[in-house]
């Protein structure tokens, strides 16, 4: 059964639940495509599948590295490709699940990521500029030299902004012009979950409230006690940054939670820059509908067609 099913969409829309059901129904295993769930100790704030879900269905590329270890798209792509091939070789169905568009499309479209080694001195200069001019100045520069990359990167994601500028300055070409594509040698079905914006925001807010109840503050406190700085790329992500500011006395908790909700709303809007509702490759389902049975029928038809073909 050499094929792949991908379940994509914005945060909090229900991707993990649907993927778990499909994995149960179709002898599948789940391959994580969330850029933050790769980190150990970061469970609540990343909405990582719990032990119950992971004991029920095998999950791959979760809890791989410590929060202070380097990780990149190139590393992810290599690992994900290997995991998917292994699942297929064992005659099971790989189900790619996540809202990190960079990770999803790297696998689905078979990106050949440019091997541009990091330049420590250049990165230091760019980081110094962030301190002197602010991060948005670098984002504006990226908009000028690589507007395609700028539409795919949040203005607050300094790590990716710096990497895109680094590639441009070292090669003289925008990063996306260097990325070649070679489609994987197997059929792919892409299921997209979406929701009306007001409903999606309610889902996000409910999830964040639940994260606070489950102990997100203590999770961030424990990470900081382990020595993981808030300056790390992993710790500067949405949720960990706001709660970290609360723990450092820079915000009160209600303000930190409100900022967390606001930033997550913005992130969800940004995800649609990766997952276009008019993309003919994506079979979209509104989560207000009966998505479980409709998605199951779609996967069944896909697999049957592949087997018959």
C-alpha positions in Angstrom: 0.0 0.0 0.0 2.5 2.6 -1.2 0.6 5.8 -0.8 0.2 8.7 1.6 -2.7 10.5 3.2 -2.1 14.0 4.5 -4.4 15.8 7.0 -3.8 19.5 7.0 -5.3 22.8 8.1 -5.1 25.6 10.7 -4.4 25.0 14.4 -7.2 23.7 16.7 -9.4 22.6 13.8 -9.3 18.9 14.7 -6.6 17.4 12.6 -5.2 15.0 15.2 -8.6 13.5 16.1 -9.5 12.8 12.5 -6.0 11.4 11.7 -6.3 9.0 14.7 -9.7 7.8 13.5 -8.4 7.2 10.0 -5.3 5.4 11.3 -7.6 3.1 13.2 -9.8 2.5 10.3 -7.1 1.9 7.6 -4.2 0.3 9.5 -2.3 3.5 9.5 0.5 5.2 11.5 0.8 8.9 12.1 3.7 11.1 10.9 4.0 14.4 12.7 4.2 17.6 10.5 4.1 20.1 13.4 7.3 21.9 13.8 7.0 22.2 17.6 5.9 18.7 18.5 9.4 17.4 17.6 10.7 18.9 21.0 10.7 16.9 24.2 9.1 18.4 27.4 6.9 20.7 25.3 3.6 18.8 25.5 0.8 21.0 26.6 1.7 24.1 24.7 2.1 22.2 21.4 -1.1 20.2 21.8 1.0 17.1 21.5 -0.9 13.7 21.3 -1.0 12.2 24.8 0.2 8.8 25.8 -3.3 7.3 25.3 -3.3 8.3 21.7 0.3 7.2 21.1 -0.3 3.8 22.7 -3.3 3.3 20.4 -1.6 4.3 17.2 2.1 4.6 16.4 3.2 8.3 16.1 6.5 9.2 14.4 8.7 12.3 14.7 7.3 13.4 18.1 9.6 14.0 21.1 12.8 13.7 18.9 15.1 16.4 20.3 15.6 18.6 23.3 14.5 22.2 23.1 18.0 23.5 22.8 19.1 21.2 20.0 19.2 22.5 16.4 16.6 21.4 13.9 15.8 22.4 10.3 13.5 21.7 7.4 16.2 19.7 5.7 16.6 17.4 8.7 12.8 17.0 9.0 12.4 16.3 5.3 15.0 13.5 5.4 13.5 11.9 8.6 9.9 12.2 7.4 10.8 10.6 4.0 12.5 7.7 5.7 9.7 7.1 8.1 7.0 7.2 5.4 9.0 4.7 3.3 9.4 2.4 6.3 5.6 2.5 7.0 4.9 1.7 3.4 7.4 -1.2 3.4 5.5 -2.7 6.3 2.2 -2.5 4.2 0.6 0.2 6.5 -0.8 3.6 5.6 1.3 6.6 6.5 -0.9 9.6 7.6 1.0 12.9 7.6 -0.6 15.3 10.1 0.1 18.9 10.9 -0.3 22.6 10.4 3.3 23.5 9.6 2.9 24.3 5.9 6.7 24.3 5.3 6.9 20.7 6.6 3.8 19.4 4.9 4.6 20.7 1.4 8.3 19.7 1.7 7.1 16.1 2.0 4.1 16.2 -0.3 5.8 18.1 -3.2 9.2 16.4 -2.7 11.3 19.5 -2.1 15.0 19.4 -2.8 16.1 21.8 -0.1 19.3 23.8 -0.9 22.3 22.8 1.1 23.4 26.3 2.1 25.5 25.9 5.2 24.9 28.4 8.0 27.3 31.4 8.2 27.9 32.2 11.9 29.3 35.6 11.3 26.5 36.7 9.0 23.9 35.3 11.4 25.5 37.3 14.2 25.3 40.5 12.2 21.6 39.9 11.4 20.9 39.1 15.1 22.7 42.3 16.1 20.5 44.2 13.7 17.4 42.7 15.3 18.6 44.2 18.7 19.4 47.6 17.2 16.6 48.0 14.6 13.9 45.5 15.7 12.8 42.3 14.1 10.4 44.0 11.7 13.2 45.8 9.9 14.6 42.4 8.9 11.1 41.3 7.8 10.8 44.4 5.6 14.1 43.6 4.0 13.0 40.0 3.3 9.8 41.4 1.7 12.1 43.4 -0.7 14.6 40.6 -1.6 12.4 37.5 -1.3 8.7 38.5 -1.3 7.6 34.9 -1.8 9.4 33.7 1.3 8.0 36.8 3.2 4.4 35.7 2.5 5.2 32.3 4.1 7.0 33.4 7.2 5.3 35.2 10.2 6.9 38.6 10.9 7.6 37.3 14.5 9.5 34.2 13.3 13.0 35.7 13.5 14.8 32.4 13.1 13.2 31.7 9.6 13.5 35.4 8.6 17.3 35.3 9.4 17.7 32.0 7.5 15.9 33.3 4.4 18.1 36.4 4.4 21.1 34.3 5.0 20.4 32.2 1.9 19.8 35.2 -0.2 22.9 37.0 0.9 25.1 33.9 0.5 23.7 32.8 -2.9 22.3 36.0 -4.4 19.0 34.2 -5.0 15.8 34.0 -3.1 15.5 30.8 -1.1 12.4 29.6 -2.9 14.1 29.9 -6.3 16.7 27.4 -5.1 14.1 24.8 -4.0 13.5 22.3 -6.6 10.7 19.7 -6.5 10.5 16.1 -7.4 7.1 14.6 -6.6 7.2 11.4 -4.4 6.7 8.2 -6.4 3.4 7.3 -4.8 -0.2 8.7 -4.8 -1.1 11.3 -2.2 -4.5 12.2 -0.9 -4.7 15.6 0.9 -7.6 16.2 3.3 -8.0 19.8 4.5 -10.0 20.8 7.6 -11.3 24.3 7.8 -13.8 26.3 9.9 -15.6 29.6 9.6 -13.3 32.2 11.2 -15.4 33.0 14.2 -15.8 29.3 15.0 -12.1 28.7 14.5 -11.3 31.5 17.0 -13.6 29.9 19.5 -11.9 26.6 19.1 -8.5 28.2 19.6 -9.6 30.1 22.7 -11.2 27.0 24.2 -8.0 25.0 23.6 -5.8 27.7 25.2 -8.1 27.8 28.2 -7.7 24.1 28.5 -3.9 24.3 28.2 -3.9 26.7 31.1 -6.1 24.3 33.2 -3.8 21.4 32.2 -0.7 23.2 33.6 0.9 25.2 30.8 2.3 27.7 33.3 4.0 24.8 35.2 5.3 23.3 31.9 7.0 26.6 31.0 8.3 27.0 34.5 9.8 23.5 34.4 11.5 24.2 31.0 13.0 27.4 32.3 14.2 25.5 35.5 15.9 23.0 33.2 17.9 25.8 31.8 16.0 26.3 28.5 16.2 30.0 27.7 13.3 31.9 26.3 15.6 33.1 23.6 15.7 29.6 22.1 13.8 29.1 18.8 11.7 26.4 20.5 10.9 28.6 23.5 10.2 31.8 21.6 7.2 30.2 19.9 3.6 31.1 20.6 2.5 30.1 24.1 5.9 29.6 25.6 6.9 33.2 24.9 3.8 34.7 26.5 3.8 32.5 29.5 7.5 33.0 29.9 7.0 36.8 30.0 4.4 36.2 32.7 6.9 34.1 34.7 9.5 36.8 34.3 7.1 39.4 35.6 6.7 41.3 32.3 3.0 40.5 32.0 0.2 39.5 34.3 -1.4 36.1 33.6 -4.7 37.4 32.0 -2.7 39.7 29.7 -0.4 36.8 28.7 -3.4 34.6 28.0 -5.1 37.3 25.9 -1.9 37.9 23.9 -1.5 34.1 23.4 -5.0 33.9 22.0 -4.5 36.9 19.8 -1.2 35.6 18.4 -2.7 32.2 17.8 -5.6 33.8 15.9 -3.0 35.5 13.7 -1.0 32.3 13.3 -4.2 30.5 12.1 -4.8 33.2 9.5 -1.2 32.9 8.4 -1.6 29.1 7.9 -4.0 29.8 5.0 -1.1 31.3 3.2 0.2 27.8 3.0 -3.1 26.0 2.6 -5.2 27.8 0.1 -9.0 27.0 0.0 -8.9 27.1 -3.8 -6.0 24.6 -4.1 -7.5 21.8 -6.2 -5.2 19.3 -4.7 -6.8 19.6 -1.3 -10.2 18.0 -0.4 -11.6 20.5 2.0 -14.1 19.7 4.8 -15.7 22.2 7.1 -15.6 20.9 10.6 -19.2 21.9 11.2 -20.1 19.0 8.9 -19.9 15.3 9.4 -16.2 15.1 8.6 -15.5 11.7 10.1 -17.6 9.7 7.8 -17.0 11.9 4.7 -13.3 11.7 5.2 -13.4 8.0 5.8 -15.4 7.5 2.5 -12.8 9.6 0.6 -9.9 7.6 1.9 -11.7 4.4 1.2 -12.4 5.5 -2.4 -8.7 6.6 -2.8 -7.3 3.4 -1.6 -9.7 1.3 -3.6 -8.9 3.2 -6.7 -5.2 2.8 -6.1 -5.5 -0.9 -5.5 -7.7 -1.3 -8.6 -5.3 0.7 -10.7 
